[in-house]
Amino acid sequence: MSRLLVALLLFTALPATAQEIHLPVAVHRLANGLNVVTLEEHAAPVAVVQIWYHVGSKDEVAGRTGLAHLLEHNMFNGTAAHGPGIFSRLVAKAGGDDNAFTSFDYTAYYEKFAADRLTLGLELEADRMRNILLTETEFDRERQVVKEERRMRTEDNPESALVEQVRAAAFVAHPYGRPVIGWMEDLDRLTVDDLRDFYERYYRPDNATLVVVGDFDTAALLPEVERTFGRIHAPPSPPRRTAGEPPQRGERRVTLRRPAKLPFLYAAYHTPTFDHPDGPALEVAAQVLAGGKSARLTRELVERRRLCLYAGAGYNGDAEDPSLFTLYAGLQPGHTPAEAERALEHEVTRLATEPIGATELAKAKTQMEADFVFAQDSPFYLAMTLGRLYTTGRTKADLEGYLPRIRAVTAADVQRVVATYLRPEGRTLGVLIPETDKAPATVGQGEGVER
């Protein structure tokens, strides 16, 4: 039986009050400012340790892009207590797994362990919060790694290169227009002193959130957190830089000519975050357009008209600042970008002017509920969600309020937000035009960069 069918049966059989999500999240704050978020989950003897720093690529300044991600790489190069390469070796020896990622709004590091080993994660993360070794040799080596990563993920991938160019055109003032991985020219000019200053400015306990989810006792864990992190003393973090984006008054277009197999379109519209009153309706709109094989874009553009090889939509509602609602399409051979543009416009117009049928709306919301409920089975996903929320000024109430807000969305709400935000004059449209038949392999279009 499919997970969706199980969810359909679940939501049909249970009263609404039994379907709510209530999580026993505990929040503590150490004297040095570290925010500690814990959630006991005793279904399996595992634990996840994550440390989230409230710093991402949007905190960089022009000419110094890529610092947040480059620092993430250098965080694995050792401290005086644990030399280069020792961190991951100790985690692996304990049977654990570790990694990190950088996004626009934050940088996060994580370890997954058997529950009786989680103290190791606390000790290692506390050590590198203020004690990493930043040498010229390691800095240069990691910079070359990041530059190669940029070549593979963006410069040699035409679709990703177009996405990057569209974001740069969509944001004329806000740093969301800069790539998380950084511009190649900026990576070349960065110095180890730039990295050291960035580390000293942002890697502090009062700019961090520790998230622990899994099979442990919070009362026993907190003294360990105090022992490992409580002894870290640093001056208060300086105020974060803030930025806004002026309203877009007319359509912007980007044309990219690259070696590629087929044309590709990517459209972006400015939208508010999910905690805005219009956020839930925008999320439902994205689900109606692209939530699975039976969603409108796949059904109409891929299957019925055979215009596109794939088509989709996304709403970046969990960003800290207002971000983008996006549409994209990869064309079938023999079709033109103009055809795909008209087809995408038609689907947006139809969603803005024709009420969604009750069955289609219910299906979209049920799919979203199913995905949300099943995700609660994963301690790692729960830790990720809590980390994002508490790092960006939100709380567990936002998580627990997700389902009620989605359920309250009406067909009229979806029409209204699509008509309000997905307007031609607020669109930035990118078109990839192939120059040859040779093309690199396609990679994902995620906004974060993982180590």
Secondary structure, DSSP 8 states (H G I E B T S, - for coil): --HHHHHHHHHHHS-GGGG-----EEEEE-TT--EEEEEE--SSSEEEEEEEES--GGGS-TT-TTHHHHHHHHTTS-BSSS-TTHHHHHHHHTT-EEEEEE-SS-EEEEEEEEGGGHHHHHHHHHHHHH-B---HHHHHHHHHHHHHHHIIIIIT-HHHHHHHHHHHHH-SSSGGGS-TT--HHHHHH--HHHHHHHHHHH-SGGGEEEEEEESS-HHHHHHHHHHHHTT------------------S-EEEEEEES-SS-EEEEEEEE--TTSTTHHHHHHHHHHHHSSTTSHHIIIIIIIS--EEEEEEEE-TTSSS-EEEEEEEEE-TT--HHHHHHHHHHHHHHHHHS---HHHHHHHHHHHHHHHHHHTT-HHHHHHHHHHHHHTT--HHHHHTHHHHHHT--HHHHHHHHHHHS-GGGEEEEEEEESSS---------SSEE-
